[in-house]
């Protein structure tokens, strides 16, 4: 007998065989039904409090909004004029993020090595957009306290992090693959001694930019999907391997029923189906707060 795991709206979230192959036809078997919007509660039970906030934020968005693929990079997007439902800069905090070693490592690399060829090139473009020309004094970044402002006018370098090989934890559940970006606050001046134009760096602002959506082709409906969930937790990677292997044989299905009753693979398409059924659930851009630090490089010839 097949049991459907359904969303709160009655729309199937996924289908899983939950009874052993020896099950007598017609016999009713209790099943711990997973509704799609139960997942934030499971995250809370696992201690993934930030992940739970992010997903609840997605479910709460009305009307439904599927982010077009061509704007996911943020290129050409005016973050300052987006509807409130399409952007969040309240949930992700840098102090929380830097509590994870893999994020701290990327943070250190970015802060210590932001003056790459690409970084200097983007700095010059930001200065030009601010009206800079040789021997002219301009400034960027001053008075900008939000990541979205910095991203549009003063961001100069970036480094991505996140991989499927990462530990299943709150960082993985909340933003998984994201980009750390660095912006500069400073001004140009003309050196009377060297006769060169100098950019004086006052400080750096580091922040996360991400999207929270279910569009990515990286997680496919035929691979691991978004994990195998019950109302109480996510299977570990080792358990997921066993669960998937068990699906290959009738005896394996019976083993899954005995050991992993109530668990089901969750996929991007489940969230899209939720949107179609409920006319709610919306993708959004994600910004963290800003972590301000001093730069090891305080003057740059431009």
N, C-alpha and C positions, 0 to 999 in steps of 0.2 A: 504494500500500500504506500502511496506517496502522500506526504504531508506538505502543504505549502506554508512557507514562512511569509507572513504578509505585513504590509505597512499598516499604520493606524487608520489609513483611509480605506483599507480593504483591498488595495492594489498589491498584487504579489511583488515582494521585494526580491525574492529568489525562490527556487524550488529545490528541495532536498529530500532524498529518500530517508525517512526517519524510522522505518520499521525493518526488522530483519527479514531475509528472504523466506524464512519459515513461517512468517506471520500468516495466520488464518485470514482468508479474504473476508472483509466486512467487520473484523474486530476493531474497535476503537482504541487507539493508543494515545495516551496523554502526551502532549508535546509542549515544550516551553517555547511558545511562539515569540519570535523576534520581530518587533515592529521597527521599521527603519529609524524612527525617532526615539527608540530606546537606546541607541548607541551612545549618546552623550551620558546617559545614566550609567552605562557600563564603564565608560571612561572615568567617571567620578569614582566608581568602586575600585578602579585600578590606581587611583591617585593622579590621573591625568586631568587635572582641573582646568588647565589652559586649553587643552584639546576640546574638552566638553564645552567651554565657553565659545570657542570658535565654531563648532558645529551647531550649537543652539542659535548662534548669530545667523548662520546660513538658513536654518529652518524658519527663523522668524521673519526673514525678508519677504515682503509682499509689495507688489506682485512678483511672480516668478521671473527670474532674470538669468539667462544663460550668456556668459561673457563671450563675445565673439573672439575667435582665435587671433585675429589680426591686432587686437588691442591688448592682449595678455602681456606683451613685453612692456607696455606703458609708453611706447614711442608715440609722441604726438598727443598724448592724453593730458588734458588740463585737470589735474587732481583737485584744484581749488574750486572747480565748478561742478564736480560730480554730485549727483544726488547722494544724500547721506546713506542710503541703503547700499550704495555701490562702493563704499570705502569704510575701512575701520582703522583707526589709529589709537585705540584705547586698550585692546586686549594684550597685545604682545609687548612685553617690557624687556629692555636690554639687560637689566640685572638678572632677570629670570633666564634669559637666553644664555648669558655668559656663565651660568651655573653648569652648563654642559660642556665638557672638555672639547668636543669636536667643534663647537661654535667658538669657544675661546681661542683655539688654535687659529682658526680662520681670521678672527678679529685681530689677533696679534700680527699675523702675516700682512693683513691689509693696512694696519696703522703704520707698521714699520717699513712698508714697501709701496706706498701709494704713489710715489714720484717715478713711476715707470714712464716709458715713452708714451704709452696710451694715456696715462694720468696727466702728464704735462700737456699733451695735445688737447685733451678735454678741458683742462684749466684755461688754456689760451682761448678756446672757443667760448667758454663761459665769460671770460673777460671781454672778448669782442662783443658778445651779446649785451654786455653791460655798458658798452660804448667806449671801450678802451682802444687807444691807438698809441703808437710810440710817443713817449714823453708826456703822456696824459695820465692823470691820476684817477683811478676808479676803485671801487670796492665791491666785494660780493660777500654774501652770507650774513651781513650785519642785520640785526633785528629779526632774523629768521629763526624761530624756535621749533617749528614743526618739521618733521621729516618730509612731508609732502612739499613744503616750500623749498627746502634745501634740495630736494631731488630735481626740482624744475630749474633752479637757478644757480646752484653752487656745487652740485655733485661732480666729482672728478675721477673716481675709480670705484671698482666693485669686485667682489669675489663670491662665487656661489658655493654652497655647501649642501650636503644631504645626499644620501645614497641608500638604495635598498639594503645594502649590507649593514647599515647603521642599526644600533640597538633599538628595539621597540621600546619607546619611552614617550614621555609627554611632548618632547620636542618633535619626535617623529610624527606623533598624532596631530600636533597643532599646525605645523608648517612644512614638515618633511624636507622638500627641496626648496630653498629660498636663496635670496641674494643679500649679502651684507654690502652696504654702500658707504662710501666716505665722502663728505662734503667739506669744503674749506671756508673759513671766515678770514678775510684778509684784504689787503689793498696794495695797489701799485704805486711806485714812486720812481723818479729818475735819480740815479746815483750821480752826484756831482763829481765823484772821484773816478769811477770807472766809465762814466758816460753810458751806462746801461740801464735798461728798464728792469726794475726788481719788483717781484711780488712778495710782500711780507706776510707770512702766515701767522695769524693770531692763534687759531685753534682749529681742531678737526671735530666734526660731528659724524658719528657712526650710527647706522640704523639698519633695520631690515625692511626690504621691500619684497612683497610676495603677492600672489593671488590665491584666493581660496575658491576653488572651483572643482568641478568634476568633468573636465574636458580632456585632460591630458591623455594622449595615446600611450604614454609610458606605462601606465597601469591598464592592461587590456583585460577584456572580459574572459579571455582564455588563459590568462596567466594567474598570478596570485591575487589579482584584484586589489581591493582595499583591505584585505584581511578576512579572516574567518571569525565571526563574532557570535556570541550569545548575548542574552540580556545582562550578563554578569562580567564578561571579560572577552579579550582577544586571545586567540590561540598563540602560543609561542611559535617561533620559527620551526623548532623541532617538531612540535605538534602539528603544524601545518603540513610539513613534509609527510608525516604519517597519515594525516587525514586525506591528502591528495592521493597517496599511494593506495590507500584502502578503497578509493573510489573505482579502482581498476578491475575489481573482482566482486562477485556476489558475496563471497565470504567477508571481503573487506567492508562492504556496505553494512553488514551485520555488526562488524567490529566498531564501526563509526557510530552506529545506533547505540551500542552498549556504552561506549566510552565518551562520545562527543554529541550526545543527544542535545538538541537545542542550538547547535552551532550551524552556521550557514555562511557561505562565501558572499561577501558584499562587494558590489562592483559599481563603477561609475554610472552604468546604465540604470541602476536601481534609483539613484538620486534624480536622474533625468525623468524617469517614470513618475517619481514622486511629484516633480514639478508639474508634469502634464496632468496628473490626477487632481492635485490640490491647488494648482495655480498659485503656489507659494514656494519659497526656497530660492534664494538668490546668491549668485556668485558676487565676490567683492574683492577689491584691492586691499592689501594689508600693509600697513606701516607700523613700525614700532615707535616708541619714544626715541629720543636722541641721547647717545652717550658721548659726552664732550671730553676730549683728551687733548693734550699738548702734542704737537708734532715734533719729531726729532729733527726735521728740516724746517728752518724758520725763514729762509730767504731763497727765492728761486729766480733765476734770470729768465725773463720772458722776452 
